[in-house]
Amino acid sequence: MSGPPRWLLRWSLARLPEPWAIPDRPADFPVFLLLGQSNMAGHGGIRPDDPWQPGDHAPVPGVLVFGGQGTVKSSRPRGWCRWRPAAHPLHLNQRSAGFGLGLPFASKLLEDRQATRIGLVPGAWGGAGIDVLGRGSPLYRNVIRRARLARHRGHLTGVLWHQGETDARSEVLAASHAAKLVRLIADLRGDLDCPRLPFLIGDLAPFGDERRAPEAVARRARVRAGLRQVAADDPHAAFAESEGLTGSDNVHFDRASLIEFGQRYAAALPPQAK
């Protein structure tokens, strides 16, 4: 395979200092896509009772993030499509994006010496239903384009998925959510030519049902059961449990739980992908 085109050298291969210098071999630089809605985009650390902590905005040594995310209205990259040192928030196009689980996930892999550099490609959007994230949507087209660019320096190692809160608001959407997720996973693997790309699926929040109507609780349970079943049926998928985690409201995980949740995603990564 020939090297990247000259324009790509300018746009995405900027030299980075230690400890963010990208390894020469793509095999030594695992890259993960971050997809879903607000809990993946980052929602912790933005409330007065769940504040940012000192150091939260500092770049994490060894972790890089790929810029150029689009919006729900346009797949056109906003910002440079290139690697930069990763710091919260990873997603830059929504004011609601805050402390997320992507960096704790990457930090855990580094801590366990599963890599010396980790690349993250953010593609989540707060409030997005699965139809807004699926094939043909601006967000989907954008993340596919950026994943292909990111692959010039690293190798696609997995997808972190956390989504379903929006679809749990409707009986029709809740009933069709699992089937749509199966389709989206197949589309991503096909469009990225990675038929065995690991897909890490996180459970929705285990809290807040005491403040929901019975029918809302039932819809949410249906989506959660579907997420679990999709992971169980796919030999290249895994499930990250949310049991015991706490929230800043009845949907969003708080800062401490996002750290724990990111570590659970790392633990769920299939051995062959590590």
C-alpha beads as a LAMMPS data file, in Angstrom:
LAMMPS data file: protein, C-alpha beads

274 atoms
273 bonds

1 atom types
1 bond types

-500.0 500.0 xlo xhi
-500.0 500.0 ylo yhi
-500.0 500.0 zlo zhi

Masses

1 110.0

Atoms # bond

1 1 1 0.000 0.000 0.000
2 1 1 1.383 3.415 -0.950
3 1 1 1.923 6.155 1.585
4 1 1 -0.626 8.868 2.385
5 1 1 -1.175 11.615 -0.189
6 1 1 0.750 14.875 0.156
7 1 1 -2.284 16.853 1.332
8 1 1 -2.764 14.383 4.165
9 1 1 0.781 14.918 5.319
10 1 1 -0.076 18.566 5.798
11 1 1 -3.488 18.113 7.384
12 1 1 -3.151 15.164 9.714
13 1 1 0.487 14.209 10.215
14 1 1 1.742 17.177 12.188
15 1 1 4.747 16.361 14.354
16 1 1 3.932 15.966 18.021
17 1 1 6.290 16.196 20.986
18 1 1 6.909 13.463 23.507
19 1 1 4.963 11.920 25.150
20 1 1 2.492 12.204 22.259
21 1 1 4.806 11.322 19.365
22 1 1 3.009 8.801 17.179
23 1 1 4.834 5.481 16.709
24 1 1 6.320 4.829 13.277
25 1 1 4.426 1.550 12.908
26 1 1 0.607 1.783 12.686
27 1 1 0.422 -1.540 14.532
28 1 1 1.848 0.203 17.603
29 1 1 -0.858 2.871 17.651
30 1 1 -4.333 1.472 18.441
31 1 1 -7.203 3.787 17.492
32 1 1 -10.718 3.723 18.948
33 1 1 -13.908 5.409 17.748
34 1 1 -16.119 7.067 20.381
35 1 1 -19.754 6.887 19.248
36 1 1 -23.137 7.491 20.860
37 1 1 -24.803 10.395 22.596
38 1 1 -24.183 12.598 25.625
39 1 1 -22.678 10.069 28.022
40 1 1 -20.080 9.221 25.381
41 1 1 -19.594 12.833 24.308
42 1 1 -18.942 13.659 27.953
43 1 1 -21.389 15.083 30.451
44 1 1 -19.628 14.809 33.802
45 1 1 -17.925 17.691 35.525
46 1 1 -20.177 20.437 34.213
47 1 1 -22.573 20.922 37.149
48 1 1 -21.946 22.912 40.341
49 1 1 -22.441 19.742 42.399
50 1 1 -20.208 17.658 40.083
51 1 1 -17.422 20.098 39.207
52 1 1 -14.297 19.860 37.128
53 1 1 -11.257 18.923 39.185
54 1 1 -7.702 20.310 38.956
55 1 1 -5.928 18.685 36.041
56 1 1 -9.089 17.641 34.194
57 1 1 -8.307 19.944 31.285
58 1 1 -4.660 18.878 31.079
59 1 1 -3.592 16.657 28.149
60 1 1 -3.099 13.033 29.161
61 1 1 0.393 11.754 28.293
62 1 1 0.285 9.097 25.603
63 1 1 -3.313 9.740 24.508
64 1 1 -4.134 11.552 21.260
65 1 1 -7.437 12.705 19.816
66 1 1 -8.271 13.208 16.138
67 1 1 -9.978 16.502 15.288
68 1 1 -12.431 17.494 12.606
69 1 1 -15.727 16.237 14.004
70 1 1 -18.820 17.384 12.120
71 1 1 -22.303 18.182 13.377
72 1 1 -25.783 16.710 13.093
73 1 1 -26.377 19.065 10.163
74 1 1 -23.108 18.795 8.269
75 1 1 -20.477 16.113 7.769
76 1 1 -17.925 18.777 6.941
77 1 1 -15.061 18.680 9.458
78 1 1 -14.946 21.571 11.885
79 1 1 -11.351 22.193 12.796
80 1 1 -8.193 20.391 11.716
81 1 1 -8.383 16.705 10.809
82 1 1 -5.215 15.823 12.656
83 1 1 -3.944 14.378 15.900
84 1 1 -3.474 16.487 19.018
85 1 1 -2.763 15.703 22.694
86 1 1 -6.021 14.553 24.282
87 1 1 -7.725 16.451 27.097
88 1 1 -11.300 16.838 28.326
89 1 1 -13.536 17.609 26.560
90 1 1 -12.710 15.417 23.574
91 1 1 -15.841 16.487 21.710
92 1 1 -15.670 20.184 20.855
93 1 1 -18.839 20.986 18.897
94 1 1 -21.373 21.023 21.740
95 1 1 -21.345 23.199 24.820
96 1 1 -22.769 20.324 26.853
97 1 1 -19.736 18.108 26.199
98 1 1 -17.627 17.733 29.315
99 1 1 -15.748 15.070 31.222
100 1 1 -16.194 11.785 29.367
101 1 1 -15.288 8.114 29.631
102 1 1 -12.985 8.025 26.586
103 1 1 -9.903 9.329 28.368
104 1 1 -10.287 7.077 31.436
105 1 1 -10.634 4.168 28.997
106 1 1 -7.409 5.094 27.214
107 1 1 -5.585 5.800 30.471
108 1 1 -6.479 2.335 31.746
109 1 1 -5.049 0.691 28.623
110 1 1 -1.833 2.657 29.088
111 1 1 -1.713 1.804 32.783
112 1 1 -2.061 -1.893 31.955
113 1 1 0.772 -1.550 29.408
114 1 1 -1.466 -2.629 26.549
115 1 1 -0.017 0.191 24.436
116 1 1 2.327 3.169 24.727
117 1 1 0.061 5.454 22.669
118 1 1 -3.716 5.440 22.231
119 1 1 -5.687 7.322 19.585
120 1 1 -9.321 8.412 20.023
121 1 1 -11.669 9.569 17.256
122 1 1 -14.679 11.354 18.819
123 1 1 -17.968 11.031 16.942
124 1 1 -20.712 11.179 19.592
125 1 1 -23.442 13.806 19.843
126 1 1 -25.576 14.663 22.872
127 1 1 -29.257 13.886 22.380
128 1 1 -28.704 11.885 19.193
129 1 1 -31.063 9.016 18.492
130 1 1 -29.629 6.023 16.675
131 1 1 -31.103 7.205 13.372
132 1 1 -29.045 10.398 13.662
133 1 1 -25.911 8.288 14.042
134 1 1 -26.592 5.672 11.378
135 1 1 -25.375 5.218 7.846
136 1 1 -26.019 8.185 5.572
137 1 1 -26.271 10.714 8.396
138 1 1 -23.812 13.642 8.577
139 1 1 -22.279 12.303 11.787
140 1 1 -21.785 8.852 10.280
141 1 1 -20.228 10.149 7.069
142 1 1 -17.913 12.373 9.078
143 1 1 -16.682 9.635 11.401
144 1 1 -16.088 7.212 8.530
145 1 1 -14.011 9.816 6.715
146 1 1 -11.989 10.657 9.797
147 1 1 -11.507 7.008 10.773
148 1 1 -10.017 6.358 7.341
149 1 1 -7.682 9.319 7.756
150 1 1 -6.695 8.246 11.266
151 1 1 -5.869 4.789 9.956
152 1 1 -2.919 6.195 8.001
153 1 1 -0.982 6.440 11.272
154 1 1 -2.693 3.851 13.468
155 1 1 -4.821 0.737 13.298
156 1 1 -8.530 0.640 14.106
157 1 1 -8.824 -1.447 17.231
158 1 1 -12.381 -0.924 18.443
159 1 1 -15.503 1.164 18.854
160 1 1 -16.860 2.441 22.164
161 1 1 -20.639 2.813 22.014
162 1 1 -22.976 4.399 24.538
163 1 1 -26.387 5.351 23.240
164 1 1 -30.065 4.593 23.684
165 1 1 -31.455 7.181 26.086
166 1 1 -33.177 9.135 23.308
167 1 1 -34.674 6.037 21.690
168 1 1 -36.077 4.928 25.063
169 1 1 -38.464 7.885 24.943
170 1 1 -40.667 6.195 22.315
171 1 1 -42.184 2.711 22.255
172 1 1 -41.636 2.425 18.515
173 1 1 -38.011 3.537 18.737
174 1 1 -37.293 1.359 21.767
175 1 1 -38.693 -1.694 19.980
176 1 1 -36.511 -1.170 16.903
177 1 1 -33.338 0.002 18.652
178 1 1 -31.500 -3.335 18.893
179 1 1 -32.066 -4.190 15.230
180 1 1 -30.839 -0.757 14.187
181 1 1 -27.712 -1.174 16.307
182 1 1 -26.962 -4.519 14.665
183 1 1 -27.297 -2.806 11.278
184 1 1 -25.088 0.111 12.313
185 1 1 -22.351 -2.227 13.549
186 1 1 -22.411 -4.124 10.265
187 1 1 -22.330 -0.874 8.283
188 1 1 -19.355 0.457 10.228
189 1 1 -17.373 -2.745 9.827
190 1 1 -18.183 -2.909 6.136
191 1 1 -17.442 0.731 5.345
192 1 1 -14.166 0.551 7.261
193 1 1 -13.258 -2.852 5.823
194 1 1 -12.858 -4.262 9.338
195 1 1 -15.240 -7.254 9.564
196 1 1 -14.072 -8.194 13.057
197 1 1 -13.784 -4.699 14.508
198 1 1 -14.504 -5.034 18.252
199 1 1 -17.595 -3.152 19.404
200 1 1 -17.826 -2.272 23.104
201 1 1 -21.405 -1.571 24.193
202 1 1 -22.101 0.175 27.491
203 1 1 -25.272 -0.239 29.521
204 1 1 -27.531 2.738 30.132
205 1 1 -27.629 4.334 33.567
206 1 1 -28.968 2.014 36.310
207 1 1 -30.429 4.944 38.244
208 1 1 -33.384 7.295 37.884
209 1 1 -36.224 4.801 37.398
210 1 1 -37.759 5.903 40.693
211 1 1 -38.478 9.241 39.024
212 1 1 -39.920 7.759 35.815
213 1 1 -43.405 6.676 34.882
214 1 1 -43.880 2.873 34.660
215 1 1 -44.145 2.963 30.858
216 1 1 -40.887 4.934 30.627
217 1 1 -39.169 2.399 32.871
218 1 1 -40.408 -0.403 30.614
219 1 1 -39.127 1.291 27.453
220 1 1 -35.757 1.902 29.031
221 1 1 -35.559 -1.719 30.196
222 1 1 -36.297 -2.839 26.648
223 1 1 -33.455 -0.772 25.224
224 1 1 -31.072 -1.984 27.931
225 1 1 -31.999 -5.606 27.288
226 1 1 -31.447 -5.063 23.582
227 1 1 -27.976 -3.608 24.145
228 1 1 -27.024 -6.617 26.227
229 1 1 -28.412 -9.060 23.659
230 1 1 -26.612 -7.407 20.743
231 1 1 -23.332 -7.750 22.618
232 1 1 -24.070 -11.373 23.524
233 1 1 -24.950 -12.343 19.949
234 1 1 -21.917 -10.725 18.307
235 1 1 -18.654 -12.691 18.677
236 1 1 -16.662 -9.477 18.276
237 1 1 -18.666 -7.365 20.730
238 1 1 -18.548 -6.997 24.494
239 1 1 -20.730 -5.412 27.164
240 1 1 -19.676 -2.889 29.820
241 1 1 -21.850 -3.020 32.932
242 1 1 -23.155 0.143 34.579
243 1 1 -24.248 -1.508 37.818
244 1 1 -23.359 0.541 40.901
245 1 1 -22.548 3.723 38.994
246 1 1 -24.122 7.019 39.999
247 1 1 -25.334 10.095 38.181
248 1 1 -25.543 13.844 38.128
249 1 1 -29.196 13.516 37.053
250 1 1 -31.441 10.590 36.092
251 1 1 -29.667 9.989 32.741
252 1 1 -26.050 11.153 32.946
253 1 1 -23.201 9.569 34.859
254 1 1 -21.250 11.802 37.194
255 1 1 -17.537 12.422 36.904
256 1 1 -16.441 9.651 39.275
257 1 1 -18.662 7.105 37.559
258 1 1 -17.393 8.064 34.107
259 1 1 -13.874 7.258 35.293
260 1 1 -15.019 3.856 36.544
261 1 1 -17.118 3.262 33.432
262 1 1 -14.181 3.990 31.140
263 1 1 -12.126 1.450 33.050
264 1 1 -14.932 -1.100 32.652
265 1 1 -14.912 -0.532 28.909
266 1 1 -11.165 -1.205 28.929
267 1 1 -11.669 -4.414 30.887
268 1 1 -14.353 -5.518 28.395
269 1 1 -12.044 -5.158 25.387
270 1 1 -11.674 -8.628 23.838
271 1 1 -8.223 -10.178 24.480
272 1 1 -7.475 -10.469 20.766
273 1 1 -7.871 -6.695 20.403
274 1 1 -5.487 -5.831 23.232

Bonds

1 1 1 2
2 1 2 3
3 1 3 4
4 1 4 5
5 1 5 6
6 1 6 7
7 1 7 8
8 1 8 9
9 1 9 10
10 1 10 11
11 1 11 12
12 1 12 13
13 1 13 14
14 1 14 15
15 1 15 16
16 1 16 17
17 1 17 18
18 1 18 19
19 1 19 20
20 1 20 21
21 1 21 22
22 1 22 23
23 1 23 24
24 1 24 25
25 1 25 26
26 1 26 27
27 1 27 28
28 1 28 29
29 1 29 30
30 1 30 31
31 1 31 32
32 1 32 33
33 1 33 34
34 1 34 35
35 1 35 36
36 1 36 37
37 1 37 38
38 1 38 39
39 1 39 40
40 1 40 41
41 1 41 42
42 1 42 43
43 1 43 44
44 1 44 45
45 1 45 46
46 1 46 47
47 1 47 48
48 1 48 49
49 1 49 50
50 1 50 51
51 1 51 52
52 1 52 53
53 1 53 54
54 1 54 55
55 1 55 56
56 1 56 57
57 1 57 58
58 1 58 59
59 1 59 60
60 1 60 61
61 1 61 62
62 1 62 63
63 1 63 64
64 1 64 65
65 1 65 66
66 1 66 67
67 1 67 68
68 1 68 69
69 1 69 70
70 1 70 71
71 1 71 72
72 1 72 73
73 1 73 74
74 1 74 75
75 1 75 76
76 1 76 77
77 1 77 78
78 1 78 79
79 1 79 80
80 1 80 81
81 1 81 82
82 1 82 83
83 1 83 84
84 1 84 85
85 1 85 86
86 1 86 87
87 1 87 88
88 1 88 89
89 1 89 90
90 1 90 91
91 1 91 92
92 1 92 93
93 1 93 94
94 1 94 95
95 1 95 96
96 1 96 97
97 1 97 98
98 1 98 99
99 1 99 100
100 1 100 101
101 1 101 102
102 1 102 103
103 1 103 104
104 1 104 105
105 1 105 106
106 1 106 107
107 1 107 108
108 1 108 109
109 1 109 110
110 1 110 111
111 1 111 112
112 1 112 113
113 1 113 114
114 1 114 115
115 1 115 116
116 1 116 117
117 1 117 118
118 1 118 119
119 1 119 120
120 1 120 121
121 1 121 122
122 1 122 123
123 1 123 124
124 1 124 125
125 1 125 126
126 1 126 127
127 1 127 128
128 1 128 129
129 1 129 130
130 1 130 131
131 1 131 132
132 1 132 133
133 1 133 134
134 1 134 135
135 1 135 136
136 1 136 137
137 1 137 138
138 1 138 139
139 1 139 140
140 1 140 141
141 1 141 142
142 1 142 143
143 1 143 144
144 1 144 145
145 1 145 146
146 1 146 147
147 1 147 148
148 1 148 149
149 1 149 150
150 1 150 151
151 1 151 152
152 1 152 153
153 1 153 154
154 1 154 155
155 1 155 156
156 1 156 157
157 1 157 158
158 1 158 159
159 1 159 160
160 1 160 161
161 1 161 162
162 1 162 163
163 1 163 164
164 1 164 165
165 1 165 166
166 1 166 167
167 1 167 168
168 1 168 169
169 1 169 170
170 1 170 171
171 1 171 172
172 1 172 173
173 1 173 174
174 1 174 175
175 1 175 176
176 1 176 177
177 1 177 178
178 1 178 179
179 1 179 180
180 1 180 181
181 1 181 182
182 1 182 183
183 1 183 184
184 1 184 185
185 1 185 186
186 1 186 187
187 1 187 188
188 1 188 189
189 1 189 190
190 1 190 191
191 1 191 192
192 1 192 193
193 1 193 194
194 1 194 195
195 1 195 196
196 1 196 197
197 1 197 198
198 1 198 199
199 1 199 200
200 1 200 201
201 1 201 202
202 1 202 203
203 1 203 204
204 1 204 205
205 1 205 206
206 1 206 207
207 1 207 208
208 1 208 209
209 1 209 210
210 1 210 211
211 1 211 212
212 1 212 213
213 1 213 214
214 1 214 215
215 1 215 216
216 1 216 217
217 1 217 218
218 1 218 219
219 1 219 220
220 1 220 221
221 1 221 222
222 1 222 223
223 1 223 224
224 1 224 225
225 1 225 226
226 1 226 227
227 1 227 228
228 1 228 229
229 1 229 230
230 1 230 231
231 1 231 232
232 1 232 233
233 1 233 234
234 1 234 235
235 1 235 236
236 1 236 237
237 1 237 238
238 1 238 239
239 1 239 240
240 1 240 241
241 1 241 242
242 1 242 243
243 1 243 244
244 1 244 245
245 1 245 246
246 1 246 247
247 1 247 248
248 1 248 249
249 1 249 250
250 1 250 251
251 1 251 252
252 1 252 253
253 1 253 254
254 1 254 255
255 1 255 256
256 1 256 257
257 1 257 258
258 1 258 259
259 1 259 260
260 1 260 261
261 1 261 262
262 1 262 263
263 1 263 264
264 1 264 265
265 1 265 266
266 1 266 267
267 1 267 268
268 1 268 269
269 1 269 270
270 1 270 271
271 1 271 272
272 1 272 273
273 1 273 274
